[in-house]
Amino acid sequence: MTRVLLICMGNICRSPMALAVTRQLAGARLEVDSAGTHAVRPPQGADPRAAAVLARRGYTPEKRRSRSVTAADFEHFDLLLAMDGANLEDLRARCPPGQAGKLRLFLDFAPGLEGQDVPDPYYGDVPGFEHVLDLCEAGARGLLARLDHGGVPG
């Protein structure tokens, strides 16, 4: 089973949204979790706006608390997918030798969105969260299609 870690900065908006979407679309095909490069302290649940947008589209928001990426995550997960380039660079700076091939942008799996960031909606409004959810759906569907066709990891 492929193990995927979805990563944003605070682990309260983008990565929890991507987690809920990916888990629901993947079923038991993946082990998936989320974390932040600078997770919110003290640990918190998903931003209420993120949870509301997910629920409106029929996704079940995870009942979990924010956490930071750990050294063990680089070993445990087959793919560490960053929501944006800044978080990808942060992961590269922390990455142990031999693990860099696991690091990618989440939207690199979404046809037509390769190389693009999932923008942080935290300081915006509900339409920003809706847009992020659209991107999470595209990234998750693309990732699952690639895995179903024998692509990824490494």
C-alpha positions in Angstrom: 0.0 0.0 0.0 1.3 3.4 -0.9 1.7 5.8 2.0 1.2 9.6 1.3 1.7 12.6 3.6 0.0 15.8 2.5 1.8 18.9 3.8 1.0 22.6 4.1 2.3 25.2 6.6 0.0 25.1 9.6 -1.9 21.8 9.0 -5.3 23.5 9.6 -6.5 24.4 6.1 -5.0 23.0 2.9 -3.5 19.7 4.0 -6.5 18.6 6.1 -8.8 19.4 3.2 -6.6 17.4 0.8 -6.5 14.6 3.4 -10.3 14.4 3.6 -10.7 14.4 -0.2 -7.9 11.9 -0.8 -9.1 9.5 1.9 -12.6 9.5 0.6 -11.7 9.1 -3.0 -9.0 6.5 -2.3 -10.9 4.3 0.1 -8.5 1.6 1.4 -6.0 2.0 -1.5 -3.8 4.4 0.3 -2.5 5.2 3.7 -2.8 9.0 3.9 -2.1 11.6 6.6 -1.4 15.3 6.8 1.1 17.5 8.6 2.5 21.0 8.5 6.0 22.4 8.1 5.1 24.9 10.9 2.0 23.3 12.5 -0.2 25.5 14.6 0.6 25.4 18.4 -1.1 24.3 20.5 -2.5 21.6 18.1 -5.8 22.5 16.6 -8.4 20.9 14.5 -9.1 22.0 10.9 -10.1 25.6 10.3 -14.0 25.8 10.7 -14.3 27.3 7.2 -12.4 24.3 5.7 -14.6 21.9 7.6 -17.7 23.6 6.5 -16.7 23.7 2.8 -15.7 20.0 3.0 -19.1 19.1 4.6 -21.1 21.0 2.0 -19.5 18.9 -0.7 -20.1 15.6 1.1 -16.6 15.0 2.6 -16.1 14.0 6.2 -13.6 16.4 7.8 -11.1 14.4 9.9 -11.3 14.7 13.7 -7.6 15.2 14.3 -5.2 17.8 15.5 -2.5 19.7 13.6 1.0 18.2 13.8 4.4 19.0 12.4 6.3 16.9 9.9 8.8 14.7 11.8 12.1 13.0 10.8 10.2 9.7 10.9 7.8 10.9 8.3 10.5 11.0 5.6 11.2 7.3 6.3 7.6 6.1 6.7 5.9 7.7 3.8 6.4 6.9 0.1 5.4 10.4 -1.0 5.5 13.7 0.8 3.3 16.1 -1.2 3.6 19.8 -0.5 0.8 22.2 -1.1 3.1 25.0 -2.3 6.7 25.7 -3.4 7.7 27.3 -0.1 6.7 24.2 1.9 8.4 22.0 -0.7 11.7 24.0 -0.2 11.3 23.7 3.6 10.9 19.9 3.2 14.0 19.7 1.0 16.0 21.6 3.6 14.9 19.0 6.3 15.1 15.9 4.1 17.5 13.2 5.1 19.9 11.8 2.5 18.3 9.4 0.1 14.7 10.6 0.6 14.5 13.6 -1.7 12.8 11.5 -4.5 9.7 11.3 -2.3 9.1 15.1 -2.3 6.7 16.6 -4.8 4.1 19.3 -5.2 0.5 18.0 -4.7 -0.7 19.6 -7.9 2.1 18.0 -10.0 -0.5 15.1 -10.2 -3.3 17.3 -11.5 -3.3 17.5 -15.3 -2.8 21.1 -16.4 -1.8 22.3 -12.9 1.7 20.8 -12.7 4.1 23.1 -10.8 1.3 25.3 -9.3 0.7 26.0 -5.7 -2.5 25.3 -3.7 -2.9 28.9 -2.3 -3.3 29.3 1.4 -6.9 30.4 2.0 -6.4 31.3 5.7 -6.6 35.1 5.4 -9.3 35.0 2.8 -13.0 34.2 2.6 -15.2 31.1 1.9 -14.8 31.3 -1.9 -11.0 30.9 -1.4 -11.7 27.7 0.6 -14.0 26.5 -2.2 -11.2 27.1 -4.8 -8.7 25.2 -2.6 -11.2 22.3 -2.4 -11.4 22.3 -6.2 -7.6 22.0 -6.4 -7.6 19.3 -3.8 -10.1 17.3 -5.8 -8.0 17.7 -8.9 -4.8 16.8 -7.1 -6.3 13.7 -5.4 -7.9 12.5 -8.6 -4.7 12.9 -10.5 -2.7 11.1 -7.8 -5.1 8.2 -7.7 -5.1 7.9 -11.5 -1.3 7.8 -11.6 -1.2 5.2 -8.9 -3.9 3.1 -10.6 -1.7 3.1 -13.7 1.4 1.9 -11.9 3.0 5.3 -11.6 4.8 6.8 -8.6 6.4 6.4 -5.9 10.0 7.5 -6.3 
